[in-house]
């Protein structure tokens, strides 16, 4: 997964920060691949280090434990998804598009993200249904951050008279995000011959029929 731009950390110069981010990126990619293949419990820190091409000590230098690594992986991945949704909405607004067009652009952005990071998406969806994980509270927080972006667009649409006041904003936002996640995973697993444009077109029709009422 693509890492965010360099962030200044007190006591570290920009080159050190960039190197650390690059290392963490390698660890994220190694962890998500291995956990998707073997499951969290069966994946060891040694295997993550080997897959990332770093020493085992490097893993513990960046993360206290395998659990913390996975928790930060979830934060990182869902953070990228949230930013993709936010950017799609902002770009639509900048060109004067409607709220339904913004939602449609967010569906497209979600499909692009999932197409780029299928292993992460599979892990994320699987973890949503588990309740005995140490990172459950973190997962709920980052999930809500993504859904809140959609809620904001829906709320603006209702306030502006573009969308029906009868819409349950929270449930509709969750349903739209869930629709994209499940439809995209189904597409990749069972209908890989379909293009992203084809899948987007189908979900776009569903969106306009269910949300806009036109």
C-alpha positions, 0 to 999 in steps of 0.5 A: 500500500502506498505510504502517506507523505513524509511527516516530521517527527521531533528528533528525526531528520526528514531522511530518517523519517522517510527511511522509517516510513519505507521500512514500515511500508515493507512490513505492512505489505509483508504482513497483509500478504502473509496474514491473508495467506495463513491467518493472523495466528499462524503468521510469525514475526520471523516470517513477516521480517523475512518477507519484508527483507529486514531483520527480526529486530527491525520489526520490534523497533517499529512495532512493539508486537505483531498485534500492534503491527496489525492494528497499525496496518488496519489504521493505515489501510482504512486511512488510505481508503478514507482519504480516497473517498474524501478526495473523490467528494472534494473533486466533485464539489470543486467542479460543481457536481451534485451530491449524487455525483459525489457519491458516485465518484466515491463508489468509483474511488472505493472500487479503485482502492479495492482493486489495488489492495485486494488482500487488505480489503479481504482482511478488513472485511473479515475482521469486521465480523470478529469480536474477540480481537485486541484491535476491535476498538481501533477497527470500529474507530477507523471504520466510522471515519470512512463511513463518516465521509459518506454520511457528510455527503448524504447530510449535505444532499438532504440539507440542499434538497437534492436527497430525500429527507426520509433517508436514514443517513447513518444506515445508508452510509454504512450500506453504501460502503458495505455495498462497494466492499462486498460487490468488489470482493465478489467481482474479483473472486467470481467475475474477474472478467468484468472491468472496473468500468462495468462494475462501477456502472452497475453500482452507479445505477443502483445508487441512483435508483436507491438514493436519488429516487430519479 
